[in-house]
Amino acid sequence: MMHRKAAALALGLALAAGGVQAAPFEAISFKKGASALVYDVGSVRRDGAMAQAWVYQIVAHPMDGASMVATYREFSCAMRRTRDMARRFVSPDGETLRAVEAPGEWQDVAPGDERYDLMQKVCVGQPQRIAGQQMSVFDFQTVVREALGAR
């Protein structure tokens, strides 16, 4: 319980500051409505002008049973475009409901698009984690959903 309260406090600070790191995830943008978009700082991989990272969209109210969409996303930093390499739709208890393993089409990303902010963060490099505050993506999902007012 104490771990969950500390995690909720860290998330609250991230929501208030709009970019504070809540390791091992870093909040990138919080969409309108009841969802959050975050990425796993530890998953960022760079190879020249290309980068990859796990990105998570967490929703307060499940859509078709899924409360989280975990996406392995590739970024062409120089060309300002991105594509999904794989996606998993996950239930609140961590069960994979559906998986898409085929790469999607490249999409151009421009300033003002939430994917642009995400691409800027991922392409700059891998920020430092805060030691001792690691939690699983499923624990993080629970905390975020509680903060978003999930029932």
MODELLER restraints for C-alpha pairs under 7 A, 6 or more apart:
rsr = mdl.restraints
at = mdl.atoms
rsr.add(forms.Gaussian(group=physical.xy_distance, feature=features.Distance(at['CA:7:A'], at['CA:143:A']), mean=6.81, stdev=0.5))
rsr.add(forms.Gaussian(group=physical.xy_distance, feature=features.Distance(at['CA:8:A'], at['CA:143:A']), mean=5.84, stdev=0.5))
rsr.add(forms.Gaussian(group=physical.xy_distance, feature=features.Distance(at['CA:10:A'], at['CA:22:A']), mean=5.92, stdev=0.5))
rsr.add(forms.Gaussian(group=physical.xy_distance, feature=features.Distance(at['CA:11:A'], at['CA:22:A']), mean=6.46, stdev=0.5))
rsr.add(forms.Gaussian(group=physical.xy_distance, feature=features.Distance(at['CA:13:A'], at['CA:20:A']), mean=6.88, stdev=0.5))
rsr.add(forms.Gaussian(group=physical.xy_distance, feature=features.Distance(at['CA:14:A'], at['CA:20:A']), mean=4.66, stdev=0.5))
rsr.add(forms.Gaussian(group=physical.xy_distance, feature=features.Distance(at['CA:14:A'], at['CA:21:A']), mean=6.61, stdev=0.5))
rsr.add(forms.Gaussian(group=physical.xy_distance, feature=features.Distance(at['CA:14:A'], at['CA:22:A']), mean=6.73, stdev=0.5))
rsr.add(forms.Gaussian(group=physical.xy_distance, feature=features.Distance(at['CA:14:A'], at['CA:27:A']), mean=6.74, stdev=0.5))
rsr.add(forms.Gaussian(group=physical.xy_distance, feature=features.Distance(at['CA:18:A'], at['CA:29:A']), mean=6.92, stdev=0.5))
rsr.add(forms.Gaussian(group=physical.xy_distance, feature=features.Distance(at['CA:19:A'], at['CA:27:A']), mean=5.84, stdev=0.5))
rsr.add(forms.Gaussian(group=physical.xy_distance, feature=features.Distance(at['CA:19:A'], at['CA:28:A']), mean=6.16, stdev=0.5))
rsr.add(forms.Gaussian(group=physical.xy_distance, feature=features.Distance(at['CA:21:A'], at['CA:27:A']), mean=6.62, stdev=0.5))
rsr.add(forms.Gaussian(group=physical.xy_distance, feature=features.Distance(at['CA:23:A'], at['CA:129:A']), mean=5.48, stdev=0.5))
rsr.add(forms.Gaussian(group=physical.xy_distance, feature=features.Distance(at['CA:23:A'], at['CA:130:A']), mean=5.60, stdev=0.5))
rsr.add(forms.Gaussian(group=physical.xy_distance, feature=features.Distance(at['CA:23:A'], at['CA:133:A']), mean=6.14, stdev=0.5))
rsr.add(forms.Gaussian(group=physical.xy_distance, feature=features.Distance(at['CA:23:A'], at['CA:134:A']), mean=5.99, stdev=0.5))
rsr.add(forms.Gaussian(group=physical.xy_distance, feature=features.Distance(at['CA:24:A'], at['CA:40:A']), mean=6.00, stdev=0.5))
rsr.add(forms.Gaussian(group=physical.xy_distance, feature=features.Distance(at['CA:24:A'], at['CA:41:A']), mean=5.80, stdev=0.5))
rsr.add(forms.Gaussian(group=physical.xy_distance, feature=features.Distance(at['CA:24:A'], at['CA:42:A']), mean=6.43, stdev=0.5))
rsr.add(forms.Gaussian(group=physical.xy_distance, feature=features.Distance(at['CA:24:A'], at['CA:129:A']), mean=6.00, stdev=0.5))
rsr.add(forms.Gaussian(group=physical.xy_distance, feature=features.Distance(at['CA:24:A'], at['CA:134:A']), mean=5.42, stdev=0.5))
rsr.add(forms.Gaussian(group=physical.xy_distance, feature=features.Distance(at['CA:25:A'], at['CA:38:A']), mean=6.48, stdev=0.5))
rsr.add(forms.Gaussian(group=physical.xy_distance, feature=features.Distance(at['CA:25:A'], at['CA:39:A']), mean=5.54, stdev=0.5))
rsr.add(forms.Gaussian(group=physical.xy_distance, feature=features.Distance(at['CA:25:A'], at['CA:40:A']), mean=4.42, stdev=0.5))
rsr.add(forms.Gaussian(group=physical.xy_distance, feature=features.Distance(at['CA:25:A'], at['CA:41:A']), mean=5.40, stdev=0.5))
rsr.add(forms.Gaussian(group=physical.xy_distance, feature=features.Distance(at['CA:26:A'], at['CA:38:A']), mean=5.86, stdev=0.5))
rsr.add(forms.Gaussian(group=physical.xy_distance, feature=features.Distance(at['CA:26:A'], at['CA:39:A']), mean=5.75, stdev=0.5))
rsr.add(forms.Gaussian(group=physical.xy_distance, feature=features.Distance(at['CA:26:A'], at['CA:40:A']), mean=6.54, stdev=0.5))
rsr.add(forms.Gaussian(group=physical.xy_distance, feature=features.Distance(at['CA:26:A'], at['CA:41:A']), mean=6.26, stdev=0.5))
rsr.add(forms.Gaussian(group=physical.xy_distance, feature=features.Distance(at['CA:27:A'], at['CA:37:A']), mean=6.57, stdev=0.5))
rsr.add(forms.Gaussian(group=physical.xy_distance, feature=features.Distance(at['CA:27:A'], at['CA:38:A']), mean=4.52, stdev=0.5))
rsr.add(forms.Gaussian(group=physical.xy_distance, feature=features.Distance(at['CA:27:A'], at['CA:39:A']), mean=6.66, stdev=0.5))
rsr.add(forms.Gaussian(group=physical.xy_distance, feature=features.Distance(at['CA:28:A'], at['CA:37:A']), mean=6.26, stdev=0.5))
rsr.add(forms.Gaussian(group=physical.xy_distance, feature=features.Distance(at['CA:28:A'], at['CA:38:A']), mean=5.50, stdev=0.5))
rsr.add(forms.Gaussian(group=physical.xy_distance, feature=features.Distance(at['CA:28:A'], at['CA:118:A']), mean=6.01, stdev=0.5))
rsr.add(forms.Gaussian(group=physical.xy_distance, feature=features.Distance(at['CA:29:A'], at['CA:36:A']), mean=6.83, stdev=0.5))
rsr.add(forms.Gaussian(group=physical.xy_distance, feature=features.Distance(at['CA:29:A'], at['CA:37:A']), mean=5.71, stdev=0.5))
rsr.add(forms.Gaussian(group=physical.xy_distance, feature=features.Distance(at['CA:29:A'], at['CA:114:A']), mean=6.78, stdev=0.5))
rsr.add(forms.Gaussian(group=physical.xy_distance, feature=features.Distance(at['CA:30:A'], at['CA:36:A']), mean=4.69, stdev=0.5))
rsr.add(forms.Gaussian(group=physical.xy_distance, feature=features.Distance(at['CA:30:A'], at['CA:37:A']), mean=5.87, stdev=0.5))
rsr.add(forms.Gaussian(group=physical.xy_distance, feature=features.Distance(at['CA:34:A'], at['CA:59:A']), mean=5.86, stdev=0.5))
rsr.add(forms.Gaussian(group=physical.xy_distance, feature=features.Distance(at['CA:34:A'], at['CA:60:A']), mean=5.43, stdev=0.5))
rsr.add(forms.Gaussian(group=physical.xy_distance, feature=features.Distance(at['CA:34:A'], at['CA:148:A']), mean=5.82, stdev=0.5))
rsr.add(forms.Gaussian(group=physical.xy_distance, feature=features.Distance(at['CA:35:A'], at['CA:57:A']), mean=6.80, stdev=0.5))
rsr.add(forms.Gaussian(group=physical.xy_distance, feature=features.Distance(at['CA:35:A'], at['CA:58:A']), mean=5.46, stdev=0.5))
rsr.add(forms.Gaussian(group=physical.xy_distance, feature=features.Distance(at['CA:35:A'], at['CA:59:A']), mean=4.19, stdev=0.5))
rsr.add(forms.Gaussian(group=physical.xy_distance, feature=features.Distance(at['CA:35:A'], at['CA:60:A']), mean=6.09, stdev=0.5))
rsr.add(forms.Gaussian(group=physical.xy_distance, feature=features.Distance(at['CA:36:A'], at['CA:57:A']), mean=5.68, stdev=0.5))
rsr.add(forms.Gaussian(group=physical.xy_distance, feature=features.Distance(at['CA:36:A'], at['CA:58:A']), mean=5.26, stdev=0.5))
rsr.add(forms.Gaussian(group=physical.xy_distance, feature=features.Distance(at['CA:36:A'], at['CA:59:A']), mean=6.52, stdev=0.5))
rsr.add(forms.Gaussian(group=physical.xy_distance, feature=features.Distance(at['CA:37:A'], at['CA:56:A']), mean=5.78, stdev=0.5))
rsr.add(forms.Gaussian(group=physical.xy_distance, feature=features.Distance(at['CA:37:A'], at['CA:57:A']), mean=4.59, stdev=0.5))
rsr.add(forms.Gaussian(group=physical.xy_distance, feature=features.Distance(at['CA:37:A'], at['CA:58:A']), mean=6.51, stdev=0.5))
rsr.add(forms.Gaussian(group=physical.xy_distance, feature=features.Distance(at['CA:38:A'], at['CA:55:A']), mean=5.87, stdev=0.5))
rsr.add(forms.Gaussian(group=physical.xy_distance, feature=features.Distance(at['CA:38:A'], at['CA:56:A']), mean=5.29, stdev=0.5))
rsr.add(forms.Gaussian(group=physical.xy_distance, feature=features.Distance(at['CA:38:A'], at['CA:57:A']), mean=6.54, stdev=0.5))
rsr.add(forms.Gaussian(group=physical.xy_distance, feature=features.Distance(at['CA:39:A'], at['CA:54:A']), mean=5.78, stdev=0.5))
rsr.add(forms.Gaussian(group=physical.xy_distance, feature=features.Distance(at['CA:39:A'], at['CA:55:A']), mean=4.26, stdev=0.5))
rsr.add(forms.Gaussian(group=physical.xy_distance, feature=features.Distance(at['CA:39:A'], at['CA:56:A']), mean=5.86, stdev=0.5))
rsr.add(forms.Gaussian(group=physical.xy_distance, feature=features.Distance(at['CA:40:A'], at['CA:53:A']), mean=6.87, stdev=0.5))
rsr.add(forms.Gaussian(group=physical.xy_distance, feature=features.Distance(at['CA:40:A'], at['CA:54:A']), mean=5.67, stdev=0.5))
rsr.add(forms.Gaussian(group=physical.xy_distance, feature=features.Distance(at['CA:40:A'], at['CA:55:A']), mean=6.48, stdev=0.5))
rsr.add(forms.Gaussian(group=physical.xy_distance, feature=features.Distance(at['CA:41:A'], at['CA:126:A']), mean=6.43, stdev=0.5))
rsr.add(forms.Gaussian(group=physical.xy_distance, feature=features.Distance(at['CA:41:A'], at['CA:127:A']), mean=6.80, stdev=0.5))
rsr.add(forms.Gaussian(group=physical.xy_distance, feature=features.Distance(at['CA:43:A'], at['CA:53:A']), mean=5.17, stdev=0.5))
rsr.add(forms.Gaussian(group=physical.xy_distance, feature=features.Distance(at['CA:43:A'], at['CA:54:A']), mean=5.97, stdev=0.5))
rsr.add(forms.Gaussian(group=physical.xy_distance, feature=features.Distance(at['CA:44:A'], at['CA:51:A']), mean=6.93, stdev=0.5))
rsr.add(forms.Gaussian(group=physical.xy_distance, feature=features.Distance(at['CA:44:A'], at['CA:52:A']), mean=5.65, stdev=0.5))
rsr.add(forms.Gaussian(group=physical.xy_distance, feature=features.Distance(at['CA:44:A'], at['CA:53:A']), mean=4.49, stdev=0.5))
rsr.add(forms.Gaussian(group=physical.xy_distance, feature=features.Distance(at['CA:44:A'], at['CA:122:A']), mean=6.68, stdev=0.5))
rsr.add(forms.Gaussian(group=physical.xy_distance, feature=features.Distance(at['CA:44:A'], at['CA:126:A']), mean=6.19, stdev=0.5))
rsr.add(forms.Gaussian(group=physical.xy_distance, feature=features.Distance(at['CA:45:A'], at['CA:51:A']), mean=5.43, stdev=0.5))
rsr.add(forms.Gaussian(group=physical.xy_distance, feature=features.Distance(at['CA:45:A'], at['CA:52:A']), mean=5.20, stdev=0.5))
rsr.add(forms.Gaussian(group=physical.xy_distance, feature=features.Distance(at['CA:45:A'], at['CA:53:A']), mean=6.48, stdev=0.5))
rsr.add(forms.Gaussian(group=physical.xy_distance, feature=features.Distance(at['CA:46:A'], at['CA:52:A']), mean=6.61, stdev=0.5))
rsr.add(forms.Gaussian(group=physical.xy_distance, feature=features.Distance(at['CA:49:A'], at['CA:76:A']), mean=6.17, stdev=0.5))
rsr.add(forms.Gaussian(group=physical.xy_distance, feature=features.Distance(at['CA:49:A'], at['CA:77:A']), mean=5.28, stdev=0.5))
rsr.add(forms.Gaussian(group=physical.xy_distance, feature=features.Distance(at['CA:49:A'], at['CA:78:A']), mean=5.72, stdev=0.5))
rsr.add(forms.Gaussian(group=physical.xy_distance, feature=features.Distance(at['CA:50:A'], at['CA:75:A']), mean=5.69, stdev=0.5))
rsr.add(forms.Gaussian(group=physical.xy_distance, feature=features.Distance(at['CA:50:A'], at['CA:76:A']), mean=4.83, stdev=0.5))
rsr.add(forms.Gaussian(group=physical.xy_distance, feature=features.Distance(at['CA:50:A'], at['CA:77:A']), mean=5.75, stdev=0.5))
rsr.add(forms.Gaussian(group=physical.xy_distance, feature=features.Distance(at['CA:51:A'], at['CA:74:A']), mean=5.83, stdev=0.5))
rsr.add(forms.Gaussian(group=physical.xy_distance, feature=features.Distance(at['CA:51:A'], at['CA:75:A']), mean=5.09, stdev=0.5))
rsr.add(forms.Gaussian(group=physical.xy_distance, feature=features.Distance(at['CA:51:A'], at['CA:76:A']), mean=6.69, stdev=0.5))
rsr.add(forms.Gaussian(group=physical.xy_distance, feature=features.Distance(at['CA:51:A'], at['CA:122:A']), mean=6.95, stdev=0.5))
rsr.add(forms.Gaussian(group=physical.xy_distance, feature=features.Distance(at['CA:51:A'], at['CA:123:A']), mean=6.23, stdev=0.5))
rsr.add(forms.Gaussian(group=physical.xy_distance, feature=features.Distance(at['CA:52:A'], at['CA:73:A']), mean=5.59, stdev=0.5))
rsr.add(forms.Gaussian(group=physical.xy_distance, feature=features.Distance(at['CA:52:A'], at['CA:74:A']), mean=4.39, stdev=0.5))
rsr.add(forms.Gaussian(group=physical.xy_distance, feature=features.Distance(at['CA:52:A'], at['CA:75:A']), mean=6.02, stdev=0.5))
rsr.add(forms.Gaussian(group=physical.xy_distance, feature=features.Distance(at['CA:53:A'], at['CA:72:A']), mean=5.82, stdev=0.5))
rsr.add(forms.Gaussian(group=physical.xy_distance, feature=features.Distance(at['CA:53:A'], at['CA:73:A']), mean=5.57, stdev=0.5))
rsr.add(forms.Gaussian(group=physical.xy_distance, feature=features.Distance(at['CA:53:A'], at['CA:74:A']), mean=6.77, stdev=0.5))
rsr.add(forms.Gaussian(group=physical.xy_distance, feature=features.Distance(at['CA:54:A'], at['CA:70:A']), mean=6.82, stdev=0.5))
rsr.add(forms.Gaussian(group=physical.xy_distance, feature=features.Distance(at['CA:54:A'], at['CA:71:A']), mean=5.62, stdev=0.5))
rsr.add(forms.Gaussian(group=physical.xy_distance, feature=features.Distance(at['CA:54:A'], at['CA:72:A']), mean=4.50, stdev=0.5))
rsr.add(forms.Gaussian(group=physical.xy_distance, feature=features.Distance(at['CA:54:A'], at['CA:73:A']), mean=6.17, stdev=0.5))
rsr.add(forms.Gaussian(group=physical.xy_distance, feature=features.Distance(at['CA:55:A'], at['CA:70:A']), mean=5.90, stdev=0.5))
rsr.add(forms.Gaussian(group=physical.xy_distance, feature=features.Distance(at['CA:55:A'], at['CA:71:A']), mean=5.13, stdev=0.5))
rsr.add(forms.Gaussian(group=physical.xy_distance, feature=features.Distance(at['CA:55:A'], at['CA:72:A']), mean=6.26, stdev=0.5))
rsr.add(forms.Gaussian(group=physical.xy_distance, feature=features.Distance(at['CA:55:A'], at['CA:73:A']), mean=6.76, stdev=0.5))
rsr.add(forms.Gaussian(group=physical.xy_distance, feature=features.Distance(at['CA:56:A'], at['CA:68:A']), mean=6.62, stdev=0.5))
rsr.add(forms.Gaussian(group=physical.xy_distance, feature=features.Distance(at['CA:56:A'], at['CA:69:A']), mean=5.66, stdev=0.5))
rsr.add(forms.Gaussian(group=physical.xy_distance, feature=features.Distance(at['CA:56:A'], at['CA:70:A']), mean=4.63, stdev=0.5))
rsr.add(forms.Gaussian(group=physical.xy_distance, feature=features.Distance(at['CA:56:A'], at['CA:71:A']), mean=6.21, stdev=0.5))
rsr.add(forms.Gaussian(group=physical.xy_distance, feature=features.Distance(at['CA:57:A'], at['CA:68:A']), mean=5.50, stdev=0.5))
rsr.add(forms.Gaussian(group=physical.xy_distance, feature=features.Distance(at['CA:57:A'], at['CA:69:A']), mean=5.21, stdev=0.5))
rsr.add(forms.Gaussian(group=physical.xy_distance, feature=features.Distance(at['CA:57:A'], at['CA:70:A']), mean=6.70, stdev=0.5))
rsr.add(forms.Gaussian(group=physical.xy_distance, feature=features.Distance(at['CA:58:A'], at['CA:67:A']), mean=5.83, stdev=0.5))
rsr.add(forms.Gaussian(group=physical.xy_distance, feature=features.Distance(at['CA:58:A'], at['CA:68:A']), mean=4.43, stdev=0.5))
rsr.add(forms.Gaussian(group=physical.xy_distance, feature=features.Distance(at['CA:58:A'], at['CA:69:A']), mean=6.67, stdev=0.5))
rsr.add(forms.Gaussian(group=physical.xy_distance, feature=features.Distance(at['CA:58:A'], at['CA:141:A']), mean=6.44, stdev=0.5))
rsr.add(forms.Gaussian(group=physical.xy_distance, feature=features.Distance(at['CA:59:A'], at['CA:67:A']), mean=5.19, stdev=0.5))
rsr.add(forms.Gaussian(group=physical.xy_distance, feature=features.Distance(at['CA:59:A'], at['CA:68:A']), mean=6.21, stdev=0.5))
rsr.add(forms.Gaussian(group=physical.xy_distance, feature=features.Distance(at['CA:59:A'], at['CA:145:A']), mean=6.49, stdev=0.5))
rsr.add(forms.Gaussian(group=physical.xy_distance, feature=features.Distance(at['CA:60:A'], at['CA:67:A']), mean=6.79, stdev=0.5))
rsr.add(forms.Gaussian(group=physical.xy_distance, feature=features.Distance(at['CA:60:A'], at['CA:145:A']), mean=4.87, stdev=0.5))
rsr.add(forms.Gaussian(group=physical.xy_distance, feature=features.Distance(at['CA:60:A'], at['CA:148:A']), mean=5.58, stdev=0.5))
rsr.add(forms.Gaussian(group=physical.xy_distance, feature=features.Distance(at['CA:60:A'], at['CA:149:A']), mean=6.23, stdev=0.5))
rsr.add(forms.Gaussian(group=physical.xy_distance, feature=features.Distance(at['CA:60:A'], at['CA:150:A']), mean=4.37, stdev=0.5))
rsr.add(forms.Gaussian(group=physical.xy_distance, feature=features.Distance(at['CA:61:A'], at['CA:67:A']), mean=6.58, stdev=0.5))
rsr.add(forms.Gaussian(group=physical.xy_distance, feature=features.Distance(at['CA:61:A'], at['CA:150:A']), mean=5.92, stdev=0.5))
rsr.add(forms.Gaussian(group=physical.xy_distance, feature=features.Distance(at['CA:65:A'], at['CA:91:A']), mean=5.78, stdev=0.5))
rsr.add(forms.Gaussian(group=physical.xy_distance, feature=features.Distance(at['CA:66:A'], at['CA:89:A']), mean=5.57, stdev=0.5))
rsr.add(forms.Gaussian(group=physical.xy_distance, feature=features.Distance(at['CA:66:A'], at['CA:90:A']), mean=4.97, stdev=0.5))
rsr.add(forms.Gaussian(group=physical.xy_distance, feature=features.Distance(at['CA:66:A'], at['CA:91:A']), mean=4.47, stdev=0.5))
rsr.add(forms.Gaussian(group=physical.xy_distance, feature=features.Distance(at['CA:66:A'], at['CA:92:A']), mean=6.89, stdev=0.5))
rsr.add(forms.Gaussian(group=physical.xy_distance, feature=features.Distance(at['CA:67:A'], at['CA:90:A']), mean=6.17, stdev=0.5))
rsr.add(forms.Gaussian(group=physical.xy_distance, feature=features.Distance(at['CA:67:A'], at['CA:91:A']), mean=5.37, stdev=0.5))
rsr.add(forms.Gaussian(group=physical.xy_distance, feature=features.Distance(at['CA:67:A'], at['CA:92:A']), mean=5.48, stdev=0.5))
rsr.add(forms.Gaussian(group=physical.xy_distance, feature=features.Distance(at['CA:68:A'], at['CA:89:A']), mean=6.03, stdev=0.5))
rsr.add(forms.Gaussian(group=physical.xy_distance, feature=features.Distance(at['CA:68:A'], at['CA:90:A']), mean=5.19, stdev=0.5))
rsr.add(forms.Gaussian(group=physical.xy_distance, feature=features.Distance(at['CA:68:A'], at['CA:91:A']), mean=6.71, stdev=0.5))
rsr.add(forms.Gaussian(group=physical.xy_distance, feature=features.Distance(at['CA:69:A'], at['CA:87:A']), mean=6.72, stdev=0.5))
rsr.add(forms.Gaussian(group=physical.xy_distance, feature=features.Distance(at['CA:69:A'], at['CA:88:A']), mean=5.64, stdev=0.5))
rsr.add(forms.Gaussian(group=physical.xy_distance, feature=features.Distance(at['CA:69:A'], at['CA:89:A']), mean=4.61, stdev=0.5))
rsr.add(forms.Gaussian(group=physical.xy_distance, feature=features.Distance(at['CA:69:A'], at['CA:90:A']), mean=6.10, stdev=0.5))
rsr.add(forms.Gaussian(group=physical.xy_distance, feature=features.Distance(at['CA:70:A'], at['CA:87:A']), mean=5.59, stdev=0.5))
rsr.add(forms.Gaussian(group=physical.xy_distance, feature=features.Distance(at['CA:70:A'], at['CA:88:A']), mean=5.10, stdev=0.5))
rsr.add(forms.Gaussian(group=physical.xy_distance, feature=features.Distance(at['CA:70:A'], at['CA:89:A']), mean=6.48, stdev=0.5))
rsr.add(forms.Gaussian(group=physical.xy_distance, feature=features.Distance(at['CA:71:A'], at['CA:84:A']), mean=6.48, stdev=0.5))
rsr.add(forms.Gaussian(group=physical.xy_distance, feature=features.Distance(at['CA:71:A'], at['CA:86:A']), mean=5.71, stdev=0.5))
rsr.add(forms.Gaussian(group=physical.xy_distance, feature=features.Distance(at['CA:71:A'], at['CA:87:A']), mean=4.34, stdev=0.5))
rsr.add(forms.Gaussian(group=physical.xy_distance, feature=features.Distance(at['CA:71:A'], at['CA:88:A']), mean=6.45, stdev=0.5))
rsr.add(forms.Gaussian(group=physical.xy_distance, feature=features.Distance(at['CA:72:A'], at['CA:84:A']), mean=6.06, stdev=0.5))
rsr.add(forms.Gaussian(group=physical.xy_distance, feature=features.Distance(at['CA:72:A'], at['CA:85:A']), mean=5.46, stdev=0.5))
rsr.add(forms.Gaussian(group=physical.xy_distance, feature=features.Distance(at['CA:72:A'], at['CA:86:A']), mean=5.22, stdev=0.5))
rsr.add(forms.Gaussian(group=physical.xy_distance, feature=features.Distance(at['CA:72:A'], at['CA:87:A']), mean=6.38, stdev=0.5))
rsr.add(forms.Gaussian(group=physical.xy_distance, feature=features.Distance(at['CA:73:A'], at['CA:83:A']), mean=5.83, stdev=0.5))
rsr.add(forms.Gaussian(group=physical.xy_distance, feature=features.Distance(at['CA:73:A'], at['CA:84:A']), mean=4.48, stdev=0.5))
rsr.add(forms.Gaussian(group=physical.xy_distance, feature=features.Distance(at['CA:73:A'], at['CA:85:A']), mean=5.53, stdev=0.5))
rsr.add(forms.Gaussian(group=physical.xy_distance, feature=features.Distance(at['CA:74:A'], at['CA:82:A']), mean=5.64, stdev=0.5))
rsr.add(forms.Gaussian(group=physical.xy_distance, feature=features.Distance(at['CA:74:A'], at['CA:83:A']), mean=5.46, stdev=0.5))
rsr.add(forms.Gaussian(group=physical.xy_distance, feature=features.Distance(at['CA:74:A'], at['CA:84:A']), mean=6.23, stdev=0.5))
rsr.add(forms.Gaussian(group=physical.xy_distance, feature=features.Distance(at['CA:74:A'], at['CA:85:A']), mean=6.54, stdev=0.5))
rsr.add(forms.Gaussian(group=physical.xy_distance, feature=features.Distance(at['CA:75:A'], at['CA:81:A']), mean=6.02, stdev=0.5))
rsr.add(forms.Gaussian(group=physical.xy_distance, feature=features.Distance(at['CA:75:A'], at['CA:82:A']), mean=4.44, stdev=0.5))
rsr.add(forms.Gaussian(group=physical.xy_distance, feature=features.Distance(at['CA:75:A'], at['CA:83:A']), mean=6.71, stdev=0.5))
rsr.add(forms.Gaussian(group=physical.xy_distance, feature=features.Distance(at['CA:75:A'], at['CA:119:A']), mean=6.60, stdev=0.5))
rsr.add(forms.Gaussian(group=physical.xy_distance, feature=features.Distance(at['CA:76:A'], at['CA:82:A']), mean=6.03, stdev=0.5))
rsr.add(forms.Gaussian(group=physical.xy_distance, feature=features.Distance(at['CA:77:A'], at['CA:123:A']), mean=5.87, stdev=0.5))
rsr.add(forms.Gaussian(group=physical.xy_distance, feature=features.Distance(at['CA:80:A'], at['CA:108:A']), mean=6.07, stdev=0.5))
rsr.add(forms.Gaussian(group=physical.xy_distance, feature=features.Distance(at['CA:80:A'], at['CA:109:A']), mean=5.61, stdev=0.5))
rsr.add(forms.Gaussian(group=physical.xy_distance, feature=features.Distance(at['CA:81:A'], at['CA:106:A']), mean=6.25, stdev=0.5))
rsr.add(forms.Gaussian(group=physical.xy_distance, feature=features.Distance(at['CA:81:A'], at['CA:107:A']), mean=5.28, stdev=0.5))
rsr.add(forms.Gaussian(group=physical.xy_distance, feature=features.Distance(at['CA:81:A'], at['CA:108:A']), mean=4.26, stdev=0.5))
rsr.add(forms.Gaussian(group=physical.xy_distance, feature=features.Distance(at['CA:81:A'], at['CA:109:A']), mean=5.15, stdev=0.5))
rsr.add(forms.Gaussian(group=physical.xy_distance, feature=features.Distance(at['CA:82:A'], at['CA:106:A']), mean=5.51, stdev=0.5))
rsr.add(forms.Gaussian(group=physical.xy_distance, feature=features.Distance(at['CA:82:A'], at['CA:107:A']), mean=5.41, stdev=0.5))
rsr.add(forms.Gaussian(group=physical.xy_distance, feature=features.Distance(at['CA:82:A'], at['CA:108:A']), mean=6.66, stdev=0.5))
rsr.add(forms.Gaussian(group=physical.xy_distance, feature=features.Distance(at['CA:83:A'], at['CA:104:A']), mean=5.60, stdev=0.5))
rsr.add(forms.Gaussian(group=physical.xy_distance, feature=features.Distance(at['CA:83:A'], at['CA:105:A']), mean=5.89, stdev=0.5))
rsr.add(forms.Gaussian(group=physical.xy_distance, feature=features.Distance(at['CA:83:A'], at['CA:106:A']), mean=4.79, stdev=0.5))
rsr.add(forms.Gaussian(group=physical.xy_distance, feature=features.Distance(at['CA:83:A'], at['CA:107:A']), mean=6.15, stdev=0.5))
rsr.add(forms.Gaussian(group=physical.xy_distance, feature=features.Distance(at['CA:84:A'], at['CA:103:A']), mean=5.72, stdev=0.5))
rsr.add(forms.Gaussian(group=physical.xy_distance, feature=features.Distance(at['CA:84:A'], at['CA:104:A']), mean=5.25, stdev=0.5))
rsr.add(forms.Gaussian(group=physical.xy_distance, feature=features.Distance(at['CA:85:A'], at['CA:101:A']), mean=6.76, stdev=0.5))
rsr.add(forms.Gaussian(group=physical.xy_distance, feature=features.Distance(at['CA:85:A'], at['CA:102:A']), mean=6.22, stdev=0.5))
rsr.add(forms.Gaussian(group=physical.xy_distance, feature=features.Distance(at['CA:85:A'], at['CA:103:A']), mean=4.06, stdev=0.5))
rsr.add(forms.Gaussian(group=physical.xy_distance, feature=features.Distance(at['CA:85:A'], at['CA:104:A']), mean=6.22, stdev=0.5))
rsr.add(forms.Gaussian(group=physical.xy_distance, feature=features.Distance(at['CA:86:A'], at['CA:100:A']), mean=5.50, stdev=0.5))
rsr.add(forms.Gaussian(group=physical.xy_distance, feature=features.Distance(at['CA:86:A'], at['CA:101:A']), mean=4.48, stdev=0.5))
rsr.add(forms.Gaussian(group=physical.xy_distance, feature=features.Distance(at['CA:86:A'], at['CA:102:A']), mean=6.05, stdev=0.5))
rsr.add(forms.Gaussian(group=physical.xy_distance, feature=features.Distance(at['CA:86:A'], at['CA:103:A']), mean=6.18, stdev=0.5))
rsr.add(forms.Gaussian(group=physical.xy_distance, feature=features.Distance(at['CA:87:A'], at['CA:99:A']), mean=5.69, stdev=0.5))
rsr.add(forms.Gaussian(group=physical.xy_distance, feature=features.Distance(at['CA:87:A'], at['CA:100:A']), mean=5.06, stdev=0.5))
rsr.add(forms.Gaussian(group=physical.xy_distance, feature=features.Distance(at['CA:87:A'], at['CA:101:A']), mean=6.51, stdev=0.5))
rsr.add(forms.Gaussian(group=physical.xy_distance, feature=features.Distance(at['CA:88:A'], at['CA:96:A']), mean=6.37, stdev=0.5))
rsr.add(forms.Gaussian(group=physical.xy_distance, feature=features.Distance(at['CA:88:A'], at['CA:98:A']), mean=5.86, stdev=0.5))
rsr.add(forms.Gaussian(group=physical.xy_distance, feature=features.Distance(at['CA:88:A'], at['CA:99:A']), mean=4.43, stdev=0.5))
rsr.add(forms.Gaussian(group=physical.xy_distance, feature=features.Distance(at['CA:88:A'], at['CA:100:A']), mean=6.40, stdev=0.5))
rsr.add(forms.Gaussian(group=physical.xy_distance, feature=features.Distance(at['CA:89:A'], at['CA:96:A']), mean=5.81, stdev=0.5))
rsr.add(forms.Gaussian(group=physical.xy_distance, feature=features.Distance(at['CA:89:A'], at['CA:97:A']), mean=5.51, stdev=0.5))
rsr.add(forms.Gaussian(group=physical.xy_distance, feature=features.Distance(at['CA:89:A'], at['CA:98:A']), mean=5.24, stdev=0.5))
rsr.add(forms.Gaussian(group=physical.xy_distance, feature=features.Distance(at['CA:89:A'], at['CA:99:A']), mean=6.34, stdev=0.5))
rsr.add(forms.Gaussian(group=physical.xy_distance, feature=features.Distance(at['CA:90:A'], at['CA:96:A']), mean=4.53, stdev=0.5))
rsr.add(forms.Gaussian(group=physical.xy_distance, feature=features.Distance(at['CA:90:A'], at['CA:97:A']), mean=5.57, stdev=0.5))
rsr.add(forms.Gaussian(group=physical.xy_distance, feature=features.Distance(at['CA:91:A'], at['CA:97:A']), mean=6.61, stdev=0.5))
rsr.add(forms.Gaussian(group=physical.xy_distance, feature=features.Distance(at['CA:94:A'], at['CA:138:A']), mean=6.20, stdev=0.5))
rsr.add(forms.Gaussian(group=physical.xy_distance, feature=features.Distance(at['CA:109:A'], at['CA:115:A']), mean=6.51, stdev=0.5))
rsr.add(forms.Gaussian(group=physical.xy_distance, feature=features.Distance(at['CA:109:A'], at['CA:116:A']), mean=5.53, stdev=0.5))
rsr.add(forms.Gaussian(group=physical.xy_distance, feature=features.Distance(at['CA:110:A'], at['CA:116:A']), mean=5.89, stdev=0.5))
